[in-house]
């Protein structure tokens, strides 16, 4: 058994076309399962988590550390080119 996952948006005509890889033989049986994720709740949750992260000292410290770690890499090309 092989699983192929593809995430698509529901179009205005509410149709989804499935392209089957060429290596799968003709007349092979394929099971299609449609899982709908409600975007609005998930999207709202992600926005709220991002807002909370901006007040999270541990997150902000990690972000600052990562920024410091990559500062030299970010400037590498600019220094070499004389900018």
Steps between C-alpha positions, in 0.01 A plus 500: 500500500619852422369831633520822301394818678406821327339803662272709278253783546136448416433687178191701413356205304571264794691256282838341566695324224733217602810430288623143550876438455588325172668205675170385652346236270169559327198345679683504835261565789549836674324610818429873524430658839396864517588676827373855539681728744313807613733786425335773703548338843851383420595837353364689802688267732829558315454878513430483874809283553713752309364784713579303816852422375582870484450514879686174570844579644641154415388532137641852472834387650517212250418737214771742613753214527422375150531853364843536664612159369423598140625858516843401366349292220264780401789748467741259328413586140472872565848528650659306216331717236607819674150619577 
